[in-house]
Amino acid sequence: MNLPNKLTMLRILMIPVFMVFVELEQLPNHILWAFVVFVLASLTDMLDGKIARKYNLITDFGKFMDPLADKILVTAAMVYFIPMGLAPAWVVILILAREFLVTSLRLIAAGKGTVIAADKWGKYKTATTMIWICYALLAQHLYPSLSVDAGGIVAMIHIALMALSLALTLISGANYLWKNRALIAQAK
């Protein structure tokens, strides 16, 4: 297993650690610790791609597992955002629906011997979503009363990042559908 794939696996292993910190309310600064783990996990995403491209270490495993690791990490955070008041359920459902859709397309393609790698819209969506999640976690640590219903500049920035993440999610999902319409038409 090459270094980029090891970083992807490390990101997957960091997900339960992130979840433990979010849940462990008796730990002082538990959201700050969750933020730190999420940032580190997000950095492994950026790093594994750069290393894979620079040293030509791109593998089918990486093309499949890297976006899957991102989806699991983002899903974990977003599910927590609902009870924390950081995202309405409908936003999370739309974002997760796109993730399931793209993963399904990748599985159909894999069954036909094709790998669908992340495109630029998917990368924009991932980067924006990770920035939003990092901002929300840090803001939640600094302002525990932060929610989508709160007023003030911190909440407005949070909502703007959430809206941008949702918009890029929908655009990238539509783009994946459009680019792979022939694959969908062939699916039986």
C-alpha positions as CSV (number, residue, x, y, z in Angstrom):
1,M,0.0,0.0,0.0
2,N,1.5,3.3,-1.1
3,L,1.7,6.5,1.1
4,P,-1.4,8.2,-0.4
5,N,-3.5,5.1,0.3
6,K,-2.1,4.9,3.8
7,L,-3.2,8.5,4.4
8,T,-6.7,7.7,3.1
9,M,-6.8,4.7,5.5
10,L,-5.6,7.0,8.3
11,R,-8.4,9.4,7.6
12,I,-10.9,6.6,7.9
13,L,-9.4,5.6,11.3
14,M,-9.7,9.2,12.4
15,I,-13.4,9.2,11.9
16,P,-14.3,7.3,15.1
17,V,-11.9,9.5,17.0
18,F,-13.7,12.6,15.8
19,M,-17.0,11.0,16.8
20,V,-15.8,10.2,20.3
21,F,-14.6,13.8,20.8
22,V,-18.0,15.2,19.6
23,E,-19.8,12.8,22.0
24,L,-17.5,13.2,25.0
25,E,-19.2,16.2,26.6
26,Q,-17.5,15.7,29.9
27,L,-14.1,16.3,28.3
28,P,-13.2,20.0,28.5
29,N,-13.1,21.5,25.1
30,H,-14.4,18.4,23.4
31,I,-15.7,20.3,20.4
32,L,-12.2,21.9,20.0
33,W,-10.7,18.4,20.0
34,A,-13.2,17.2,17.5
35,F,-12.3,20.3,15.4
36,V,-8.5,19.4,15.6
37,V,-9.2,15.8,14.5
38,F,-11.4,16.9,11.7
39,V,-8.8,19.4,10.4
40,L,-6.1,16.8,10.5
41,A,-8.3,14.3,8.7
42,S,-9.1,17.0,6.1
43,L,-5.4,17.7,5.6
44,T,-4.8,14.1,4.9
45,D,-7.3,14.4,2.1
46,M,-5.4,17.3,0.5
47,L,-2.0,15.7,1.1
48,D,-2.8,12.2,-0.3
49,G,-4.0,13.7,-3.5
50,K,-1.0,15.9,-3.9
51,I,1.4,13.1,-3.2
52,A,-0.4,10.7,-5.5
53,R,-0.4,13.2,-8.4
54,K,3.2,14.4,-7.9
55,Y,4.7,10.9,-7.7
56,N,2.3,9.2,-10.1
57,L,0.9,7.0,-7.2
58,I,-2.7,7.1,-8.4
59,T,-4.4,3.7,-8.0
60,D,-7.9,2.4,-8.5
61,F,-8.0,1.8,-4.7
62,G,-7.2,5.5,-4.1
63,K,-9.7,6.7,-6.7
64,F,-12.4,4.7,-4.9
65,M,-11.4,4.9,-1.3
66,D,-10.4,8.6,-1.2
67,P,-13.8,9.9,-2.0
68,L,-15.4,7.3,0.1
69,A,-13.3,8.3,3.1
70,D,-14.3,11.9,2.5
71,K,-18.0,10.9,2.4
72,I,-17.8,9.0,5.7
73,L,-16.0,11.9,7.4
74,V,-18.4,14.5,6.1
75,T,-21.4,12.3,6.9
76,A,-20.2,11.8,10.5
77,A,-19.9,15.6,11.0
78,M,-23.2,16.4,9.3
79,V,-25.2,13.9,11.3
80,Y,-23.9,15.5,14.4
81,F,-24.8,19.0,13.1
82,I,-28.5,18.3,13.2
83,P,-28.9,17.8,17.0
84,M,-26.3,20.5,17.5
85,G,-28.5,23.0,15.6
86,L,-25.7,23.7,13.1
87,A,-27.7,22.4,10.0
88,P,-31.3,21.7,9.3
89,A,-32.1,18.1,8.5
90,W,-33.2,18.9,5.0
91,V,-29.8,20.4,4.1
92,V,-28.0,17.3,5.5
93,I,-30.4,15.0,3.6
94,L,-29.8,16.8,0.3
95,I,-26.0,16.6,0.8
96,L,-26.1,13.0,1.8
97,A,-28.5,12.1,-1.1
98,R,-25.9,13.5,-3.5
99,E,-23.2,11.4,-1.8
100,F,-25.2,8.2,-2.1
101,L,-26.0,9.1,-5.7
102,V,-22.3,9.6,-6.7
103,T,-21.3,6.5,-4.8
104,S,-24.0,4.5,-6.6
105,L,-22.7,5.7,-9.9
106,R,-19.2,4.7,-8.9
107,L,-20.4,1.2,-8.0
108,I,-22.2,0.8,-11.3
109,A,-19.1,2.0,-13.2
110,A,-16.8,-0.3,-11.1
111,G,-19.1,-3.2,-12.1
112,K,-18.3,-2.3,-15.7
113,G,-14.6,-2.0,-15.1
114,T,-14.6,1.8,-15.0
115,V,-13.4,4.1,-12.2
116,I,-15.1,7.5,-11.9
117,A,-12.6,9.8,-10.3
118,A,-13.6,13.0,-8.5
119,D,-13.9,15.9,-10.9
120,K,-13.2,19.6,-10.3
121,W,-16.8,20.3,-9.1
122,G,-16.6,17.4,-6.7
123,K,-13.3,18.7,-5.4
124,Y,-14.7,22.3,-5.0
125,K,-17.7,20.7,-3.1
126,T,-15.4,18.7,-0.9
127,A,-13.1,21.6,0.0
128,T,-16.0,24.0,0.6
129,T,-17.8,21.5,2.8
130,M,-14.7,20.7,4.8
131,I,-14.1,24.5,5.3
132,W,-17.8,24.9,6.4
133,I,-17.5,22.0,8.9
134,C,-14.2,23.3,10.3
135,Y,-15.7,26.8,10.7
136,A,-18.9,25.4,12.3
137,L,-16.9,23.3,14.8
138,L,-14.6,26.1,15.8
139,A,-17.5,28.6,16.0
140,Q,-19.4,26.1,18.1
141,H,-16.5,25.8,20.5
142,L,-16.1,29.6,20.7
143,Y,-19.8,30.4,20.7
144,P,-21.7,27.3,22.2
145,S,-25.1,28.9,21.5
146,L,-24.3,29.0,17.7
147,S,-27.1,27.6,15.6
148,V,-28.7,28.2,12.2
149,D,-31.3,30.2,14.1
150,A,-28.8,32.4,15.9
151,G,-28.2,36.0,14.8
152,G,-24.9,37.8,14.4
153,I,-22.0,37.7,12.0
154,V,-20.7,34.3,13.2
155,A,-24.0,32.7,12.4
156,M,-24.3,34.6,9.1
157,I,-20.9,33.3,8.0
158,H,-21.9,29.8,9.1
159,I,-25.1,30.0,7.1
160,A,-23.3,31.4,4.0
161,L,-20.8,28.6,4.1
162,M,-23.6,26.0,4.5
163,A,-25.4,27.5,1.5
164,L,-22.3,27.5,-0.6
165,S,-21.6,23.9,0.3
166,L,-25.1,22.9,-0.5
167,A,-25.1,24.8,-3.8
168,L,-21.8,23.1,-4.9
169,T,-23.1,19.8,-3.7
170,L,-26.1,20.1,-6.0
171,I,-24.1,21.4,-8.9
172,S,-21.5,18.7,-8.6
173,G,-24.2,16.0,-8.3
174,A,-26.0,17.2,-11.4
175,N,-22.6,17.3,-13.2
176,Y,-21.9,13.7,-12.2
177,L,-25.3,12.7,-13.5
178,W,-24.9,14.5,-16.7
179,K,-21.4,13.2,-17.4
180,N,-22.4,9.6,-16.6
181,R,-25.9,9.6,-18.3
182,A,-24.8,6.9,-20.7
183,L,-23.7,4.7,-17.9
184,I,-27.1,5.3,-16.2
185,A,-28.9,4.5,-19.4
186,Q,-27.0,1.2,-19.7
187,A,-27.7,0.1,-16.1
188,K,-30.1,-2.8,-15.8
